[in-house]
Amino acid sequence: MRTFSSLTGLRVVTESGLDLGRCHDLKATLSGNRLEVTALCVGRRGFLDRLGIPGRTHDEVNWSSITRIESDRIIVGDP
């Protein structure tokens, strides 16, 4: 089992090796008493969004796109 904080800061790459940036935050929805992760906020805009800088939208990677999580990176399917 992984914690939210263990995913932040990890490099996010596609299966073919394209670097999408680092995971800066997670996006989730609350349904009743269940929290479901829906996306990773990645890249520079993800970092600025985490800092609360207005007028910026973050880049997102859908949670369902993740193929595996390794100790030092998150691998997502190629677009």
C-alpha positions in Angstrom: 0.0 0.0 0.0 1.2 3.5 -0.9 0.5 6.8 0.9 -0.4 10.0 -0.9 2.8 11.6 0.3 4.9 8.8 -1.1 3.7 9.6 -4.6 4.3 13.3 -4.5 7.7 14.2 -6.0 8.0 11.0 -8.0 8.9 11.4 -11.7 6.0 10.6 -14.1 7.0 9.0 -17.4 5.2 7.2 -20.2 5.9 3.6 -21.1 8.0 4.8 -24.1 10.1 7.0 -21.8 8.6 10.5 -22.3 9.1 12.6 -19.2 5.8 14.3 -18.1 7.4 15.9 -15.0 7.0 15.2 -11.3 3.8 14.4 -9.4 3.0 17.4 -7.3 -0.4 16.6 -6.0 -3.3 14.1 -6.3 -6.9 14.9 -7.3 -9.7 12.9 -5.8 -13.5 12.8 -5.4 -15.4 12.1 -2.3 -18.4 9.8 -2.6 -20.1 9.2 0.7 -17.3 8.3 3.0 -15.0 7.0 0.3 -12.2 9.0 -1.3 -11.2 7.9 -4.8 -8.1 9.2 -6.5 -8.9 10.3 -10.0 -5.7 12.0 -11.3 -2.1 13.1 -10.7 -1.2 16.8 -11.0 2.1 16.9 -12.8 4.7 19.2 -14.3 5.5 22.9 -13.7 1.9 24.0 -13.8 1.0 21.3 -11.3 3.7 22.8 -9.0 2.4 26.3 -9.4 -1.2 25.1 -8.8 0.0 23.4 -5.6 1.5 26.8 -4.5 -1.9 28.4 -5.0 -0.8 30.7 -7.8 -4.1 31.9 -9.4 -4.7 31.7 -13.1 -2.8 28.5 -13.7 -4.3 25.2 -14.5 -2.4 22.1 -13.9 -1.5 19.2 -16.2 -3.3 16.0 -15.2 -2.7 12.4 -15.8 -5.8 10.2 -15.2 -5.3 7.7 -12.4 -6.6 4.9 -14.8 -3.6 5.6 -17.1 -1.1 4.4 -14.5 0.4 1.1 -15.5 2.7 0.7 -12.5 4.3 2.5 -9.6 8.0 1.9 -9.0 10.1 3.1 -6.1 11.4 6.1 -8.0 8.8 6.8 -10.7 5.2 6.4 -11.9 4.7 4.8 -15.3 1.7 5.7 -17.4 0.4 4.3 -20.7 1.4 6.1 -23.9 -1.3 8.5 -25.2 
